[in-house]
Amino acid sequence: MAGRKVLGVETQVATVALLEELADPDTMEVINNALNTLDDNDSVAVAQAASAVIAKFEAIRYRALAQLARHRENVGSAAQEVAFALSMVDGHAAAMVETATALTTRLPRTLHLMDQGRLDGFGAMKVATATAWLSDENARAADALLEERLPGKNSDQIRKAANHAAATVDREGADKRCKHNREGRRLVLRQGETGVGSIEVEDGPVEKVNAAYRRIDREARALKTGDETRTLDQLRADVALDLLLGGQGGTSERTEVFLYMDLFTYLGLNDDPAELAGHGHIPASLAQHIATGPNTVLRRIITDPLSGQVLDLGRDRYRPTAGLGEFVRVRDRECRRPGCHRPAQTCDLDHAVPWQFGGTTDAADLISFCRRDHRLKDEPGWNYRLAADGTLTITTPTGQRYDSTPPPLHEPRDESPPF
């Protein structure tokens, strides 16, 4: 690019030529040939560097789409143009245009993270979707809250963080939106290819959907005996259909969901968002509705008022389980591998320090892992350390380190109760 004048270039031909030069075929051939010589560490490093560059290019694409949207009075026209030009389905093209407009007007910090290569375009779309219902002022406030919370997170973590930020800056609006969403519940039938179809409850009440899945999963697992040839996925589908058609589904057993909420929110003294395990944050009004429902089983969860971490559990509940296992699962809430959100109730309990190497069966050494991540932990080269404060540090075979800490059940406090 020596001698090329970049600054001030505004014409289409010059801009496209510059982008094409950055991906010069000769340069790409050199890079691709070099990839064959990389070891594990270098492979991970190159993949990370490539992802950062792609994010920067995605920021350019979003700015171009935003410019197109500004030129078109008809948003649908811009979206259709994008669908044709980028070979996208109409719905995705419309989402791209809407995200582009939001990033260049209401979410400047999120766009800046893309410029830095710290957030990809899919993650940015999650932020735009989660904040679409906010006013411009509140969207910018949520954007500021998220600036340091998004880098290094996967798309599901980004979605949850963005939804939480949106609910934080406009709690009354979040409450109204929640009620509106729950009113939109419906049952959808989709015909598939030869001999199959799908049935789905869309936008059902989250507490009932989670409880229904737990029941189906539990009864499917009870049927998974030694001579059972069906997979768990097949069993879940069969149990669900059997229940819908009036059968028993499997072993009949009461099921539950874990709702984490601040005591003051439960008492109606504040409106801090609560959390439903496996789903994420929900508005205070919905949490209070679930907690006070006629079929709700309550238990006491004692938290440290300074850190928000679980200290102890009450034992008044429908059917007691092993106390230690229950404590660890309530403390962890989800699988402890960073980025995995399988609820702890369906996870295995494992020793951070292997039993045969001096591990102990107590809360200081036990952690929750879903079956997939439990197996990964035992693969060669993976190292796991659990600190006294509950922080789990995972070191990969390439030496990359990732931390996982059970989130507090409420924001740490240093103030007196609001009495």
KETIDO-519729 format. One record per residue: residue number from 1; x, y, z of N, C-alpha, C in turn. Coordinates in steps of 0.2 Angstrom, whole numbers, always signed. Layout:
BEGIN
 seq n.east n.north  n.up ca.east ca.north ca.up c.east c.north  c.up
 NUM      X       Y     Z       X        Y     Z      X       Y     Z
...
//
This chain:
BEGIN
 seq n.east n.north  n.up ca.east ca.north ca.up c.east c.north  c.up
   1     +4      -6    +0      +0       +0    +0     +4      +6    +0
   2    +11      +5    -1     +15      +11    -1    +13     +16    -6
   3    +13     +22    -5     +12      +28    -9     +4     +29   -10
   4     +0     +24    -8      -7      +25    -8     -9     +30    -3
   5    -13     +35    -6     -16      +40    -1    -23     +37    +2
   6    -23     +36    +8     -29      +33   +11    -34     +38   +14
   7    -31     +43   +18     -35      +48   +21    -39     +52   +16
   8    -45     +53   +17     -49      +57   +13    -52     +54    +7
   9    -50     +47    +6     -53      +44    +0    -61     +42    +2
  10    -65     +45    -3     -72      +44    -2    -75     +41    -8
  11    -72     +40   -13     -75      +37   -19    -76     +29   -18
  12    -81     +27   -21     -83      +19   -21    -77     +15   -23
  13    -74     +17   -29     -69      +13   -32    -63     +13   -28
  14    -61     +19   -25     -55      +19   -21    -56     +15   -14
  15    -62     +15   -11     -63      +12    -5    -63      +4    -6
  16    -66      +2   -11     -67       -5   -13    -60      -8   -14
  17    -56      -4   -18     -49       -6   -20    -45      -7   -14
  18    -46      -2    -9     -41       -3    -3    -43      -9    +1
  19    -50     -10    +1     -51      -16    +5    -49     -23    +1
  20    -49     -23    -5     -47      -29    -9    -39     -29    -8
  21    -36     -24    -8     -29      -24    -7    -27     -27    +0
  22    -31     -26    +5     -29      -29   +11    -30     -36   +11
  23    -34     -39    +7     -34      -46    +6    -31     -48    -1
  24    -25     -46    -2     -22      -47    -8    -20     -55    -9
  25    -22     -58   -15     -21      -65   -16    -14     -68   -14
  26     -9     -64   -16      -2      -66   -15     -1     -66    -7
  27     -3     -61    -4      -2      -61    +3     -6     -67    +7
  28    -12     -68    +5     -16      -73    +7    -13     -80    +6
  29    -10     -81    +0      -6      -87    -1     -1     -88    +4
  30     +3     -83    +5      +9      -84   +10     +6     -86   +17
  31     +1     -82   +19      -2      -84   +26     -4     -91   +26
  32     -8     -93   +21     -11     -100   +21     -5    -105   +21
  33     +0    -104   +17      +6     -109   +17     +9    -109   +24
  34     +9    -103   +27     +12     -103   +34     +8    -107   +39
  35     +2    -107   +38      -3     -110   +43     -1    -118   +44
  36     +2    -121   +39      +4     -128   +39     +9    -129   +44
  37    +13    -124   +46     +19     -125   +50    +17    -123   +58
  38    +11    -121   +59     +10     -119   +66     +9    -125   +71
  39    +11    -124   +77     +10     -128   +83     +3    -126   +86
  40     +1    -129   +91      -5     -128   +95     -6    -121   +97
  41     -1    -118  +100      -1     -112  +103     -1    -106   +97
  42     +3    -107   +92      +2     -103   +87     -4    -103   +83
  43     -7    -109   +82     -14     -110   +79    -19    -106   +83
  44    -19    -106   +89     -24     -102   +93    -23     -95   +93
  45    -16     -93   +93     -15      -86   +92    -17     -83   +85
  46    -16     -87   +80     -18      -84   +73    -25     -84   +73
  47    -29     -89   +76     -36      -89   +75    -39     -83   +79
  48    -36     -81   +85     -38      -75   +89    -36     -69   +85
  49    -30     -68   +82     -29      -62   +78    -33     -62   +72
  50    -35     -67   +68     -39      -67   +63    -46     -65   +65
  51    -49     -67   +71     -55      -65   +73    -56     -58   +74
  52    -50     -55   +77     -50      -48   +79    -50     -44   +72
  53    -47     -46   +67     -47      -42   +60    -54     -43   +57
  54    -57     -49   +58     -63      -50   +55    -68     -45   +58
  55    -68     -44   +65     -72      -40   +69    -71     -32   +66
  56    -65     -30   +65     -64      -24   +62    -67     -23   +55
  57    -67     -28   +51     -70      -28   +45    -78     -28   +45
  58    -80     -31   +50     -87      -31   +51    -90     -24   +53
  59    -86     -21   +57     -87      -14   +59    -88      -9   +53
  60    -83     -11   +48     -84       -7   +42    -90      -8   +38
  61    -92     -15   +38     -98      -17   +34   -104     -14   +38
  62   -104     -14   +44    -110      -11   +48   -110      -3   +46
  63   -105      +0   +46    -105       +7   +44   -107      +9   +37
  64   -105      +4   +32    -108       +5   +25   -115      +4   +25
  65   -118      -1   +29    -125       -3   +29   -129      +3   +32
  66   -126      +6   +37    -129      +12   +40   -130     +18   +36
  67   -124     +19   +32    -124      +24   +27   -130     +23   +21
  68   -131     +16   +19    -136      +14   +15   -143     +16   +18
  69   -144     +14   +24    -150      +15   +27   -152     +23   +28
  70   -147     +27   +29    -148      +34   +29   -150     +37   +22
  71   -148     +34   +17    -149      +36   +10   -156     +34    +8
  72   -159     +29   +11    -165      +26    +9   -171     +28   +15
  73   -176     +31   +12    -181      +32   +17   -185     +26   +19
  74   -185     +21   +15    -189      +15   +16   -184     +10   +18
  75   -184      +8   +25    -180       +3   +28   -180      -4   +25
  76   -186      -5   +23    -187      -12   +19   -183     -12   +13
  77   -183      -6    +9    -179       -6    +3   -172      -7    +4
  78   -169      -4    +9    -162       -5   +11   -161     -12   +13
  79   -165     -15   +17    -164      -22   +19   -164     -27   +13
  80   -169     -26    +8    -169      -30    +2   -163     -29    -2
  81   -161     -23    -2    -154      -22    -6   -149     -26    -3
  82   -148     -26    +4    -143      -30    +7   -144     -37    +6
  83   -150     -40    +6    -152      -47    +5   -149     -49    -2
  84   -150     -45    -7    -148      -47   -13   -140     -46   -14
  85   -138     -41   -11    -130      -40   -12   -126     -44    -8
  86   -128     -46    -2    -124      -51    +2   -127     -58    +2
  87   -132     -59    -2    -134      -66    -2   -137     -68    +5
  88   -141     -64    +8    -144      -66   +14   -151     -67   +14
  89   -154     -71   +18    -162      -71   +19   -164     -64   +21
  90   -170     -63   +20    -173      -56   +21   -173     -54   +28
  91   -175     -59   +33    -175      -58   +40   -168     -56   +43
  92   -163     -59   +40    -156      -58   +43   -153     -51   +40
  93   -155     -50   +34    -153      -44   +31   -156     -38   +34
  94   -163     -38   +36    -166      -33   +40   -163     -32   +47
  95   -161     -38   +50    -158      -37   +57   -151     -34   +56
  96   -147     -35   +50    -141      -32   +49   -141     -24   +48
  97   -147     -22   +45    -148      -15   +44   -150     -12   +50
  98   -154     -15   +54    -156      -12   +60   -150     -12   +65
  99   -146     -17   +65    -140      -17   +70   -135     -11   +68
 100   -134     -10   +61    -130       -5   +59   -132      +2   +61
 101   -139      +3   +60    -141       +9   +62   -140     +11   +70
 102   -142      +6   +74    -141       +6   +81   -134      +7   +83
 103   -129      +4   +80    -122       +5   +81   -119     +12   +80
 104   -122     +14   +74    -119      +21   +72   -123     +27   +75
 105   -128     +25   +79    -132      +31   +82   -133     +30   +90
 106   -135     +24   +92    -136      +23   +99   -131     +19  +103
 107   -127     +16  +100    -122      +11  +103   -115     +12  +101
 108   -112     +18  +102    -106      +20   +99   -100     +16  +102
 109   -101     +14  +109     -96      +11  +112    -95      +4  +110
 110   -101      +1  +109    -101       -6  +106    -98      -6   +99
 111    -99      -1   +95     -96       -1   +88    -88      +0   +89
 112    -86      +4   +94     -79       +5   +95    -76      -1   +98
 113    -79      -6  +101     -76      -12  +103    -75     -16   +97
 114    -79     -16   +92     -78      -19   +85    -72     -16   +82
 115    -71     -10   +82     -66       -6   +79    -59      -9   +82
 116    -59     -11   +88     -53      -13   +92    -52     -21   +91
 117    -57     -24   +88     -57      -31   +87    -58     -35   +93
 118    -62     -32   +98     -64      -35  +104    -71     -38  +104
 119    -75     -37   +99     -82      -39   +99    -83     -40   +91
 120    -86     -46   +90     -88      -48   +83    -95     -45   +81
 121    -97     -46   +75    -103      -43   +72   -109     -47   +75
 122   -108     -53   +76    -114      -57   +79   -116     -55   +86
 123   -110     -54   +90    -111      -51   +97   -114     -44   +97
 124   -112     -40   +92    -115      -33   +92   -122     -33   +90
 125   -124     -38   +86    -131      -39   +84   -135     -41   +91
 126   -132     -45   +95    -136      -47  +101   -137     -41  +105
 127   -132     -36  +106    -133      -30  +110   -138     -26  +107
 128   -138     -25  +100    -143      -21   +97   -150     -23   +98
 129   -151     -30   +97    -158      -33   +98   -160     -32  +105
 130   -156     -33  +110    -158      -33  +117   -160     -25  +119
 131   -157     -20  +116    -158      -13  +118   -163     -10  +113
 132   -165     -14  +108    -169      -10  +103   -175      -7  +106
 133   -178      -9  +111    -184       -6  +114   -183      +0  +118
 134   -177      +2  +120    -175       +7  +124   -175     +14  +120
 135   -176     +19  +124    -175      +26  +121   -168     +27  +119
 136   -167     +32  +115    -160      +33  +113   -155     +35  +119
 137   -158     +38  +124    -154      +40  +130   -153     +34  +134
 138   -158     +30  +135    -157      +24  +139   -152     +19  +135
 139   -153     +19  +129    -148      +14  +125   -141     +16  +126
 140   -140     +23  +126    -133      +25  +127   -130     +23  +134
 141   -135     +24  +139    -133      +22  +146   -132     +14  +146
 142   -136     +10  +143    -134       +3  +143   -128      +2  +139
 143   -126      +5  +134    -120       +5  +130   -114      +6  +134
 144   -115     +11  +139    -109      +13  +143   -108      +7  +149
 145   -114      +4  +151    -113       -1  +156   -110      -7  +153
 146   -111      -8  +147    -108      -14  +144   -101     -14  +141
 147    -99      -8  +141     -92       -7  +137    -87     -12  +140
 148    -86     -13  +146     -81      -17  +149    -83     -24  +150
 149    -90     -26  +149     -93      -32  +151    -93     -37  +145
 150    -92     -34  +139     -93      -38  +133    -87     -42  +130
 151    -81     -39  +130     -75      -42  +128    -74     -49  +131
 152    -72     -54  +127     -71      -60  +129    -77     -65  +131
 153    -83     -62  +129     -89      -66  +131    -91     -69  +124
 154    -95     -75  +125     -98      -78  +119   -105     -75  +118
 155   -108     -77  +113    -114      -73  +111   -120     -74  +116
 156   -120     -80  +119    -125      -81  +124   -124     -77  +130
 157   -118     -76  +133    -116      -72  +138   -117     -64  +136
 158   -116     -62  +130    -117      -56  +128   -125     -54  +128
 159   -129     -59  +126    -136      -58  +126   -139     -57  +133
 160   -136     -61  +138    -139      -60  +144   -136     -54  +147
 161   -130     -52  +146    -127      -46  +149   -131     -40  +146
 162   -133     -40  +140    -136      -34  +136   -143     -34  +139
 163   -147     -39  +140    -153      -39  +142   -154     -36  +150
 164   -149     -38  +154    -148      -36  +160   -147     -28  +161
 165   -142     -26  +156    -141      -19  +156   -147     -15  +154
 166   -151     -18  +149    -157      -14  +147   -162     -14  +152
 167   -163     -19  +156    -168      -19  +161   -165     -15  +167
 168   -159     -14  +168    -156      -10  +173   -157      -2  +172
 169   -157      +0  +166    -157       +7  +164   -165      +9  +164
 170   -169      +4  +162    -176       +6  +162   -180      +0  +165
 171   -181      +0  +171    -184       -6  +175   -192      -6  +173
 172   -195      +0  +173    -202       +0  +172   -203      -2  +165
 173   -199      +0  +160    -200       -2  +153   -199     -10  +152
 174   -194     -12  +156    -193      -20  +156   -199     -24  +158
 175   -202     -21  +164    -208      -24  +166   -213     -25  +161
 176   -215     -19  +158    -220      -19  +153   -218     -23  +147
 177   -212     -24  +145    -209      -28  +139   -210     -35  +141
 178   -209     -37  +147    -209      -44  +150   -217     -46  +149
 179   -221     -42  +152    -228      -43  +151   -231     -44  +144
 180   -228     -40  +140    -230      -40  +133   -228     -47  +130
 181   -221     -48  +131    -219      -54  +128   -222     -61  +130
 182   -224     -61  +137    -228      -67  +139   -235     -67  +136
 183   -238     -62  +134    -244      -62  +131   -244     -65  +124
 184   -238     -65  +121    -237      -67  +114   -236     -75  +114
 185   -237     -79  +119    -235      -86  +119   -240     -89  +114
 186   -237     -94  +111    -241      -98  +106   -238    -105  +105
 187   -241    -109  +102    -239     -116  +100   -238    -116   +92
 188   -232    -118   +90    -231     -118   +83   -230    -125   +81
 189   -233    -127   +75    -231     -134   +72   -228    -133   +65
 190   -222    -136   +65    -218     -135   +59   -217    -142   +55
 191   -219    -143   +49    -219     -149   +46   -211    -150   +43
 192   -208    -155   +44    -201     -156   +42   -201    -160   +36
 193   -195    -163   +35    -194     -167   +29   -198    -174   +30
 194   -197    -179   +26    -201     -185   +26   -201    -188   +33
 195   -207    -189   +35    -209     -192   +41   -207    -189   +48
 196   -206    -182   +48    -204     -179   +54   -208    -172   +54
 197   -208    -169   +60    -211     -163   +61   -209    -160   +68
 198   -210    -154   +69    -208     -151   +76   -214    -147   +79
 199   -215    -147   +85    -219     -143   +89   -216    -140   +94
 200   -217    -133   +95    -214     -129   +99   -218    -124  +103
 201   -217    -123  +109    -220     -118  +113   -216    -112  +113
 202   -218    -106  +109    -214     -100  +108   -216     -95  +114
 203   -211     -92  +117    -213      -87  +122   -217     -89  +127
 204   -217     -95  +130    -220      -97  +135   -218     -94  +142
 205   -221     -94  +147    -219      -92  +154   -212     -95  +155
 206   -207     -92  +157    -200      -95  +157   -200    -100  +163
 207   -204     -98  +169    -203     -103  +174   -207    -110  +172
 208   -212    -109  +168    -216     -115  +167   -212    -119  +161
 209   -209    -116  +157    -205     -119  +151   -199    -122  +154
 210   -195    -119  +159    -189     -122  +162   -191    -128  +166
 211   -197    -127  +170    -199     -133  +174   -201    -139  +170
 212   -205    -138  +164    -207     -143  +160   -201    -147  +157
 213   -196    -143  +155    -190     -146  +152   -186    -150  +158
 214   -186    -148  +164    -183     -152  +169   -187    -158  +170
 215   -193    -158  +170    -197     -164  +171   -196    -169  +166
 216   -196    -167  +159    -195     -171  +154   -188    -174  +154
 217   -183    -170  +156    -176     -172  +156   -175    -177  +162
 218   -178    -176  +167    -177     -181  +173   -181    -188  +171
 219   -187    -187  +168    -190     -194  +167   -186    -197  +161
 220   -183    -194  +156    -179     -197  +151   -173    -200  +154
 221   -170    -197  +159    -164     -200  +162   -166    -206  +166
 222   -172    -206  +169    -174     -212  +173   -175    -218  +168
 223   -177    -217  +162    -178     -222  +157   -172    -225  +154
 224   -166    -221  +155    -160     -223  +152   -156    -228  +156
 225   -159    -234  +155    -156     -240  +159   -151    -244  +154
 226   -148    -249  +157    -143     -252  +153   -145    -255  +146
 227   -152    -257  +146    -154     -260  +139   -158    -255  +135
 228   -158    -249  +137    -161     -244  +133   -157    -242  +127
 229   -159    -242  +121    -155     -241  +115   -156    -233  +113
 230   -161    -230  +115    -162     -223  +113   -157    -219  +116
 231   -156    -213  +113    -151     -208  +116   -156    -204  +120
 232   -152    -200  +124    -156     -195  +129   -160    -190  +125
 233   -158    -188  +119    -161     -183  +115   -168    -187  +113
 234   -167    -193  +110    -173     -196  +108   -178    -198  +114
 235   -175    -199  +120    -180     -201  +125   -183    -194  +127
 236   -180    -189  +127    -183     -182  +129   -189    -181  +124
 237   -188    -182  +118    -193     -181  +113   -199    -186  +114
 238   -197    -192  +115    -203     -197  +116   -207    -196  +123
 239   -203    -194  +128    -207     -192  +134   -211    -186  +133
 240   -209    -181  +130    -213     -175  +129   -219    -177  +125
 241   -218    -180  +120    -224     -182  +116   -229    -186  +119
 242   -226    -191  +123    -231     -195  +127   -235    -191  +132
 243   -232    -187  +136    -235     -182  +140   -241    -178  +137
 244   -239    -175  +131    -244     -171  +127   -250    -176  +125
 245   -249    -182  +124    -254     -186  +122   -258    -190  +127
 246   -256    -188  +133    -260     -190  +139   -257    -196  +143
 247   -251    -198  +141    -247     -203  +145   -244    -200  +151
 248   -240    -205  +154    -236     -203  +160   -229    -200  +159
 249   -227    -202  +153    -220     -199  +151   -215    -203  +154
 250   -215    -206  +159    -210     -210  +163   -211    -210  +170
 251   -206    -210  +174    -207     -210  +181   -210    -203  +183
 252   -215    -203  +187    -218     -197  +189   -215    -194  +195
 253   -212    -188  +194    -208     -185  +200   -209    -177  +199
 254   -210    -174  +205    -210     -167  +205   -204    -164  +203
 255   -204    -158  +200    -198     -155  +198   -198    -148  +200
 256   -193    -144  +199    -192     -138  +202   -187    -134  +197
 257   -188    -127  +198    -183     -123  +195   -180    -118  +200
 258   -174    -116  +199    -170     -112  +204   -171    -104  +203
 259   -174    -101  +207    -175      -94  +206   -171     -90  +211
 260   -166     -86  +209    -162      -82  +214   -164     -75  +214
 261   -166     -73  +220    -168      -66  +221   -166     -63  +227
 262   -165     -57  +227    -163      -53  +233   -169     -53  +238
 263   -167     -54  +245    -172      -54  +250   -176     -47  +250
 264   -173     -42  +249    -177      -35  +248   -182     -35  +242
 265   -179     -38  +237    -184      -39  +231   -190     -43  +232
 266   -189     -49  +236    -194      -53  +238   -199     -50  +242
 267   -197     -46  +247    -201      -42  +251   -204     -36  +248
 268   -202     -35  +242    -205      -29  +238   -202     -22  +240
 269   -196     -22  +243    -193      -16  +246   -189     -13  +240
 270   -187     -17  +235    -184      -14  +229   -186     -18  +223
 271   -183     -16  +217    -185      -19  +211   -179     -22  +207
 272   -174     -24  +211    -168      -27  +208   -170     -33  +204
 273   -167     -34  +198    -169      -40  +194   -167     -46  +197
 274   -170     -52  +196    -168      -58  +199   -166     -63  +193
 275   -164     -69  +195    -161      -73  +190   -164     -80  +190
 276   -166     -83  +185    -169      -90  +184   -163     -94  +181
 277   -161     -99  +185    -155     -103  +183   -157    -106  +176
 278   -151    -105  +171    -152     -107  +165   -155    -103  +160
 279   -159     -98  +162    -162      -93  +158   -158     -86  +158
 280   -157     -83  +164    -154      -77  +165   -158     -72  +169
 281   -157     -66  +168    -161      -61  +173   -168     -60  +170
 282   -172     -59  +175    -179      -58  +174   -181     -52  +178
 283   -186     -48  +176    -188      -42  +180   -191     -44  +187
 284   -190     -39  +192    -192      -41  +199   -200     -43  +199
 285   -204     -39  +196    -211      -41  +196   -212     -48  +194
 286   -209     -51  +189    -210      -58  +187   -207     -62  +192
 287   -201     -61  +195    -198      -65  +200   -203     -65  +206
 288   -206     -60  +208    -211      -60  +214   -217     -64  +212
 289   -219     -63  +206    -225      -67  +204   -223     -75  +204
 290   -217     -77  +202    -216      -84  +202   -215     -86  +210
 291   -211     -82  +214    -210      -84  +221   -216     -85  +225
 292   -221     -81  +223    -227      -81  +227   -233     -85  +224
 293   -231     -89  +219    -236      -93  +215   -239     -99  +220
 294   -245    -101  +218    -248     -106  +223   -244    -113  +223
 295   -240    -114  +217    -236     -121  +217   -229    -120  +218
 296   -227    -114  +221    -220     -113  +222   -217    -116  +228
 297   -212    -119  +228    -208     -122  +234   -203    -117  +236
 298   -203    -114  +242    -198     -110  +244   -193    -113  +248
 299   -187    -110  +248    -181     -112  +253   -177    -106  +254
 300   -174    -106  +260    -170     -100  +262   -163    -101  +259
 301   -161     -96  +255    -154      -95  +253   -151     -89  +256
 302   -146     -91  +260    -142      -85  +264   -136     -83  +260
 303   -136     -76  +259    -130      -73  +255   -126     -69  +259
 304   -120     -68  +257    -116      -63  +261   -118     -56  +258
 305   -120     -52  +263    -122      -45  +261   -117     -41  +257
 306   -111     -42  +258    -105      -38  +255   -104     -41  +248
 307   -103     -48  +247    -101      -51  +241   -107     -53  +237
 308   -113     -55  +240    -118      -58  +236   -118     -65  +235
 309   -113     -68  +238    -112      -76  +237   -116     -80  +242
 310   -117     -86  +240    -121      -90  +244   -117     -92  +250
 311   -120     -92  +256    -116      -94  +262   -120    -101  +265
 312   -126    -101  +264    -130     -107  +267   -136    -108  +264
 313   -139    -114  +265    -146     -115  +262   -150    -117  +268
 314   -157    -115  +268    -162     -118  +272   -163    -125  +270
 315   -167    -129  +275    -168     -136  +273   -176    -137  +273
 316   -180    -132  +273    -187     -133  +273   -189    -133  +265
 317   -190    -139  +262    -191     -140  +255   -195    -146  +254
 318   -197    -147  +248    -202     -152  +247   -199    -159  +248
 319   -193    -160  +245    -190     -167  +245   -182    -165  +246
 320   -179    -166  +252    -172     -165  +253   -168    -169  +249
 321   -162    -167  +247    -157     -170  +244   -151    -170  +248
 322   -145    -173  +245    -139     -173  +249   -137    -166  +250
 323   -136    -164  +256    -135     -157  +258   -129    -154  +254
 324   -123    -157  +254    -118     -154  +251   -119    -153  +244
 325   -121    -158  +240    -122     -158  +233   -127    -152  +231
 326   -132    -152  +236    -137     -146  +234   -134    -139  +235
 327   -130    -139  +240    -126     -132  +242   -122    -131  +236
 328   -118    -135  +233    -113     -134  +228   -117    -132  +221
 329   -123    -135  +220    -127     -134  +214   -130    -127  +215
 330   -132    -125  +221    -136     -119  +221   -130    -113  +221
 331   -125    -114  +224    -119     -110  +224   -117    -108  +216
 332   -116    -114  +213    -113     -113  +206   -118    -111  +201
 333   -125    -113  +202    -130     -111  +198   -130    -114  +191
 334   -124    -114  +187    -124     -116  +181   -117    -120  +180
 335   -116    -124  +175    -110     -127  +173   -104    -122  +174
 336    -99    -124  +177     -94     -119  +179    -89    -118  +173
 337    -89    -121  +167     -85     -119  +162    -87    -113  +159
 338    -83    -108  +159     -85     -101  +156    -88    -102  +149
 339    -94     -99  +149     -98      -99  +143   -103    -104  +142
 340   -103    -109  +147    -108     -115  +147   -114    -113  +152
 341   -120    -113  +150    -126     -111  +154   -131    -117  +156
 342   -128    -123  +156    -133     -128  +158   -134    -128  +165
 343   -140    -128  +168    -141     -127  +175   -138    -132  +179
 344   -136    -130  +185    -132     -135  +189   -136    -141  +191
 345   -142    -140  +192    -146     -146  +194   -146    -152  +189
 346   -144    -151  +183    -143     -156  +178   -136    -158  +177
 347   -131    -155  +181    -124     -156  +180   -121    -162  +185
 348   -115    -164  +183    -112     -168  +188   -108    -164  +193
 349   -106    -167  +198    -102     -164  +203    -95    -167  +203
 350    -90    -163  +202     -83     -166  +201    -78    -163  +206
 351    -73    -166  +207     -67     -163  +211    -63    -159  +207
 352    -62    -153  +209     -57     -149  +206    -50    -152  +206
 353    -48    -154  +212     -42     -158  +213    -44    -165  +213
 354    -42    -169  +209     -44     -176  +208    -44    -180  +215
 355    -49    -184  +216     -49     -188  +223    -43    -192  +224
 356    -40    -195  +218     -34     -199  +219    -28    -195  +220
 357    -28    -189  +219     -22     -184  +220    -23    -180  +226
 358    -28    -182  +231     -28     -178  +237    -34    -173  +237
 359    -39    -174  +233     -45     -170  +233    -49    -172  +238
 360    -53    -167  +241     -58     -168  +246    -65    -167  +244
 361    -70    -171  +247     -77     -171  +245    -80    -165  +250
 362    -79    -159  +248     -82     -153  +252    -83    -148  +247
 363    -86    -143  +249     -88     -137  +245    -82    -133  +242
 364    -76    -134  +246     -70     -131  +243    -67    -134  +237
 365    -69    -140  +236     -66     -144  +231    -71    -146  +225
 366    -78    -146  +227     -83     -149  +222    -85    -143  +218
 367    -86    -145  +211     -89     -140  +207    -93    -143  +202
 368    -98    -139  +199    -103     -142  +194   -101    -142  +187
 369   -101    -147  +184     -99     -148  +176   -105    -152  +173
 370   -107    -149  +167    -112     -153  +163   -107    -159  +161
 371   -111    -164  +158    -107     -171  +156   -102    -169  +151
 372   -103    -165  +146     -98     -164  +141    -92    -161  +144
 373    -93    -156  +148     -87     -152  +151    -84    -156  +156
 374    -87    -161  +160     -84     -165  +164    -79    -170  +160
 375    -82    -172  +155     -77     -176  +151    -71    -173  +148
 376    -72    -166  +146     -67     -162  +144    -61    -161  +149
 377    -64    -160  +155     -59     -159  +161    -54    -165  +161
 378    -56    -171  +159     -51     -177  +160    -47    -178  +154
 379    -48    -173  +149     -43     -174  +143    -36    -172  +145
 380    -31    -174  +142     -24     -173  +143    -23    -165  +142
 381    -19    -162  +146     -17     -155  +145    -21    -150  +148
 382    -27    -152  +151     -32     -147  +154    -31    -147  +161
 383    -30    -141  +164     -29     -140  +171    -34    -136  +174
 384    -37    -138  +180     -42     -134  +184    -40    -133  +191
 385    -40    -127  +193     -39     -125  +200    -45    -121  +203
 386    -47    -123  +209     -52     -119  +212    -50    -115  +218
 387    -50    -109  +218     -48     -105  +223    -53    -104  +229
 388    -50    -102  +235     -54     -102  +241    -61     -97  +240
 389    -60     -92  +236     -66      -88  +235    -71     -91  +229
 390    -70     -97  +227     -74     -100  +222    -72     -99  +215
 391    -67     -95  +214     -65      -94  +207    -61    -100  +204
 392    -64    -102  +198     -61     -108  +195    -57    -105  +189
 393    -50    -107  +189     -46     -106  +183    -44    -112  +179
 394    -46    -111  +173     -45     -117  +168    -39    -115  +164
 395    -34    -119  +163     -29     -118  +159    -29    -123  +153
 396    -29    -121  +147     -30     -126  +141    -23    -129  +139
 397    -23    -134  +135     -17     -137  +133    -12    -132  +130
 398    -15    -126  +127     -10     -121  +124     -8    -116  +129
 399    -10    -116  +135      -8     -112  +140    -12    -106  +141
 400    -18    -106  +138     -23     -100  +139    -26    -101  +145
 401    -28     -96  +149     -31      -96  +155    -38     -92  +155
 402    -43     -96  +158     -49      -93  +159    -52     -94  +166
 403    -55     -88  +168     -58      -89  +175    -65     -89  +175
 404    -68     -92  +180     -75      -93  +181    -77     -92  +188
 405    -81     -87  +190     -83      -86  +197    -90     -86  +197
 406    -93     -90  +202    -101      -89  +203   -103     -82  +204
 407   -107     -80  +200    -110      -73  +200   -113     -72  +207
 408   -113     -66  +210    -116      -65  +216   -124     -65  +215
 409   -128     -66  +220    -135      -66  +219   -138     -59  +219
 410   -134     -54  +221    -136      -47  +221   -130     -43  +221
 411   -130     -37  +219    -125      -32  +219   -122     -32  +226
 412   -115     -32  +227    -112      -31  +234   -115     -24  +236
 413   -116     -24  +243    -118      -18  +246   -114     -16  +252
 414   -114     -10  +253    -111       -7  +259   -116      -2  +263
 415   -122      -3  +261    -127       +2  +264   -132      -2  +268
 416   -135      +2  +272    -140       -1  +277   -147      -3  +273
 417   -150      -8  +275    -156      -10  +272   -161      -4  +271
 418   -165      -4  +266    -170       +1  +264   -176      +1  +269
 419   -175      +1  +275    -181       +1  +280   -183      +8  +282
//
